[in-house]
């Protein structure tokens, strides 16, 4: 549950095979039933998550290749390329994590909790938190950029916009890495003895995190499990409704004037495609943010019986969100499809698709996304 429980990843990283056996006792918030659900889903989560990750890694590689072609260059496409890189990094790291924790069953504790694996778990947790945070804020950046392009179009600013987009990506990567410093300080690798007196290594809260009544651990939870999820979701909700309003008003104007150029239609399709990306993000991220907020408000009973039991479910939702942008681009953007088929299916593109070669400019290159 690295992606959903950013500040509590050690629960899964320290999990032993016996830890997933159901406890048949009444627990608050229907915790016993939710635990049975988690036991069932955990048994298949490894297979599902690895399949999603392998598809997502391949899809994001294709996103990067297509979006960086000459005829696809635009400020928003540059940002979407940075988003694809961050999403791909998350899934690359998740594959070995999922394989070890979910598919390598029957290991003894001394084999499961080695020092090298504990180090990887710690690295994986920090690496995925950073890249997931980057992907989140790049999604917000895409929404802001599109809103500005729709409301204040300036085609002559294309090249300056490209430079600004690249600066925005670099700033997002650096800022998110710095923002996650509290997360780096909260966890460490700790050794202990198992029932056979073997030394095992697990990720646990650091001594610094537990000082002053666990102040740093609490701050970390609120920062990464609540604020870093809900604030972007609220921002994206407002921006999405603003974009919908702009689209609606533009359609009304065209209907009254009974005119509409091809570039206007392409402009609208681009905005609709980006709205699909934003709504998918909200659909997969908002539930985990709300569960984290309720955990902070209702206390440990809710956290233990509800939040943790939905950990793998929230993880797979986040992975799906990282993996399916390629499908959205292909289904909603003709320019993306044509460039993709030209690059990967040249024979078919000549006969069926008549793909546009990468060097051919398009009318919408200045502000359009894919």
Beta strands, then each sheet from edge to edge (+ up, - down):
strand 1: 187-193
strand 2: 199-205
sheet 1: 1+ 2-
end
